[in-house]
């Protein structure tokens, strides 16, 4: 069935429901009233005009790679729930983790068994901040699709519509153990647009990478970038206070838009005459936040700016899910913990612009110890290949001042915690029975500079194997080019 | 009050430098000499008056020496950053703090030695990665790192567009200027150990753009500049009288190119594509010019040619993306393959994000991708020393300058950090700005704000 036909069918079904609702409402309307609302059979809106109705656009067509029941026996397992199991066993089947435990955990007789002796197992790495696909390799102007830098508010654009699935960077990231990515628009704007969460499988369509049922995020940006981009053009925002005025004006419009839709739906449900607001893609994204359906992913370097952004959320009744590039999280760790807001940072990038001047290696560790939900992200097609090592640097910086952060804890910074920040923690991010079999087998301690991902499973399917060229996919772009997409021995 | 404190601090630093270095013995150490002695599994190294005076398994500690028990830690030569903007650039996104770009007015004549700020806080950060000396190399126009793509790099791009290959009376400005060597000695008012050690030249895409849009133009212009420099050197008096033909570059720029065409000073050529590398090798042979390659992402394809020409390369081992049409064949084992082919390979940290201190991890990455461990150690010590003619550093041998780092483990490993860094025998302070910020916020909050 074509997507058009599916949409048409869905529209017909919705029409039927709307009529049914209207008739029951009419039956109740016999009671006398002082000034009865005008009752009419609500006219269903044409397909695409009511964002709350109809099938989700650009729906995921993701299908897991073929897999077979597999056990890895004898490896050191970091579950990302705080446990390190030496000489452990993990068994997955049907795309899900079936069991994780110590040596002797039973494994069915007829499954594939991988000898994990000397190796380590972790959940698939989740990069909560990536521009793969939207700023792909090669970095030519024709493929520079990450920043719709034409207006400070472009909440209407969706990163998924810029994703080029053939970006060779996806293959590099997978070889670094990355199984899930949040692809974000850039930070030129106060509201950059919607993010999309992808399963890191090779595909020739974006939809077939889309993480099923993952919520959308909206990219917001604090600080220097929006005011530089727009101030440089002689328009607002050109200052930090201009930024904040811009966010608040947008949320006022969004709250008003939400009120109109809520009124419309309330009336339509009661069978009263109602005019639907005209659908507005920009306000729809922001309304999604106010409705608790879309997560706020906020680029925000400085601690003092995070505190301001938190207050904007309180003013308009939403909560920021995560601050990205939060190099000053260590200054506000207690606040982030209290507000239950995650922060994402690098360990090693600092001082490359004024707002990153106070970045320190121990940022993650200090805020983590203050109780904040800690995430190590990349924002970079190179670093994403070694998020395990970036987490190691962050952990080591804490341990250098006696924090005794264990690998069992720190692994969550690139797995369970980004899963939480992406709203997919019920599905992936930790090695727990029932969750997706997104699993990495490492050659050694993944916090070592020498560690390499040997096998990467996504939903139980073998997506990458360092020792088998059949499982080292090449992008369309790289075929017939020098190097042919091979980037390691 | 503040002024007095600062003044007192400055005096103390100067005095420290003026006094002769103490005698230090680091005992119970695994010593990586990166020299003929190889790895000493358990030994002692003695630093006296700024020099290494003893190193070995059975070395006695001189009387009066300060003893540092390494407790099994690792001692290496101080790392040498083979190409960086350290001390000439601080905050990539803050134009006022960046003096590593040749700018709009100069080409080969630009001299980065005058950009050096010995008080740059970034030096302490680099030293915390075990770096004790560096080659600082200019970049063409406004380049030199800073913002990343998420940052909507429009400002940087505009700067590059406005400066690279800018129309002017003479030839476009292809040469980025002259490099210098520095030592990361705290309190030393002059950390430049040698200026004018190379002239940097960007070829490939960047050079093509600077030359007006094409590689064909870039190489022609380089050859023309060399010819002009030779003509200029042959007859300076005619030039002074205005009795020569017009040269494409200014007197200042030609002056800087004279030692290059005389084969005394190397040309640091930034080039990435295999075909461009081969063009540069050919150019160097024809022009009898010494070269060092930087970048060389597709170097592994031309490894045999590079080795045959005896040309050293400076590699960023992380570069494995086809991020441009001149790096399509980038590989993680580029350094390993080049080294195996007999090329002298130096490994660099990133110029951007002040990530020079990750040089040691980039060497670790090379090991993970096939480079022998000792070769990787050499790629951040002995090899860059050799490339830049720094004969007194880069190895742990008696008589060498005491640029020495003690690590709490494998220096190439993520979970390791330096526990003592010596430059010229002086133990360096470890309280750079980042650690002060860390210590301010790592302690529990009190009743007063943390600024007290």
Contacts between the chains, C-beta under 8 A, distances in Angstrom:
chain1	res1	chain2	res2	distance
A	131	B	149	6.5
A	131	B	150	6.3
A	135	B	149	5.1
A	137	B	321	4.8
A	137	B	322	5.0
A	137	B	323	4.5
A	137	B	324	7.9
A	138	B	322	5.7
A	138	B	323	6.0
A	138	B	324	5.2
A	138	B	325	5.6
A	138	B	327	8.0
A	138	B	328	7.6
A	139	B	149	7.6
A	139	B	323	5.1
A	139	B	324	6.1
A	140	B	324	7.5
A	140	B	325	7.4
A	146	B	149	6.7
A	146	B	150	7.5
A	147	B	152	5.2
A	149	B	152	5.8
A	149	B	154	7.5
A	168	B	321	6.8
A	168	B	322	5.5
A	169	B	321	6.2
A	172	B	320	6.2
A	172	B	321	6.3
A	184	B	150	8.0
A	186	B	149	7.0
A	186	B	150	5.2
A	186	B	151	7.8
A	186	B	152	5.7
A	187	B	150	5.2
A	187	B	151	6.4
A	187	B	152	6.5
A	188	B	152	3.7
A	188	B	154	7.9
A	224	B	93	7.3
A	224	B	151	7.8
A	225	B	151	5.5
A	225	B	152	5.4
A	228	B	152	7.6
A	228	B	154	7.9
A	228	B	155	6.3
A	229	B	152	5.4
A	229	B	154	6.4
A	232	B	154	7.4
A	232	B	155	7.3
A	299	B	150	7.3
A	325	B	150	7.9
A	330	B	438	7.6
A	330	B	441	4.9
A	330	B	442	7.8
A	331	B	441	5.8
A	334	B	445	7.5
A	348	B	353	7.1
A	348	B	355	5.8
A	348	B	357	7.8
A	348	B	358	5.9
A	349	B	353	4.1
A	349	B	354	8.0
A	349	B	355	6.8
A	350	B	125	8.0
A	350	B	353	6.7
A	350	B	354	6.0
A	350	B	434	7.0
A	351	B	90	7.1
A	351	B	91	5.8
A	351	B	92	7.9
A	351	B	122	6.7
A	351	B	125	7.6
A	351	B	353	7.3
A	351	B	354	4.5
A	352	B	91	6.8
A	352	B	92	4.3
A	352	B	93	6.0
A	352	B	145	7.2
A	352	B	146	5.1
A	352	B	147	6.6
A	352	B	148	7.5
A	352	B	352	6.4
A	352	B	353	4.6
A	352	B	354	6.5
A	353	B	91	6.4
A	353	B	92	6.5
A	353	B	93	3.1
A	353	B	94	6.9
A	353	B	146	6.6
A	353	B	147	6.1
A	353	B	151	7.0
A	354	B	91	6.3
A	354	B	93	6.4
A	354	B	94	5.6
A	356	B	93	8.0
A	357	B	91	6.2
A	358	B	437	5.7
A	359	B	434	7.8
A	360	B	434	4.6
A	360	B	435	7.7
A	360	B	437	5.3
A	360	B	438	5.0
A	361	B	434	6.9
A	361	B	438	7.6
A	362	B	438	4.7
A	362	B	442	6.7
A	366	B	438	7.2
A	366	B	441	5.7
A	366	B	442	5.4
A	379	B	148	6.6
A	379	B	150	5.3
A	380	B	148	6.6
A	381	B	321	5.6
A	381	B	323	7.3
A	382	B	318	5.1
A	382	B	319	7.5
A	382	B	320	7.7
A	382	B	321	6.7
A	385	B	320	7.5
A	386	B	365	7.8
A	389	B	361	7.0
A	389	B	414	5.2
A	392	B	414	3.8
A	392	B	415	6.0
A	393	B	414	5.6
A	395	B	415	7.4
A	396	B	414	6.2
A	396	B	415	4.4
A	396	B	416	7.5
A	396	B	417	6.8
A	397	B	438	7.9
A	399	B	415	7.4
A	400	B	417	5.7
A	401	B	438	7.0
A	401	B	439	7.8
A	401	B	442	5.6
A	447	B	414	6.2
A	447	B	415	6.5
A	448	B	413	6.4
A	448	B	414	6.5
A	448	B	415	7.7
A	449	B	361	5.6
A	449	B	364	3.4
A	449	B	365	6.5
A	449	B	367	7.7
A	449	B	368	6.5
A	449	B	412	6.0
A	449	B	413	5.3
A	449	B	414	5.1
A	450	B	364	6.6
A	450	B	367	6.4
A	450	B	368	4.7
A	450	B	413	7.8
A	451	B	368	7.5
A	452	B	368	6.1
A	477	B	322	7.5
A	478	B	322	6.5
A	478	B	328	7.4
A	481	B	322	7.1
A	481	B	328	4.8
A	481	B	329	7.6
A	482	B	274	7.0
A	482	B	298	6.9
A	482	B	301	7.2
A	482	B	328	4.7
A	482	B	329	4.0
A	483	B	298	7.7
A	483	B	322	7.0
A	483	B	328	5.4
A	483	B	329	3.0
A	483	B	330	7.0
A	483	B	331	6.8
A	485	B	322	7.9
A	486	B	331	7.0
A	487	B	320	4.4
A	487	B	321	7.9
A	487	B	330	6.7
A	487	B	331	5.2
A	487	B	332	5.8
A	488	B	320	7.4
A	488	B	331	6.7
A	488	B	332	4.7
A	488	B	333	6.3
A	488	B	369	6.3
A	489	B	333	5.4
A	489	B	369	6.8
A	489	B	370	5.9
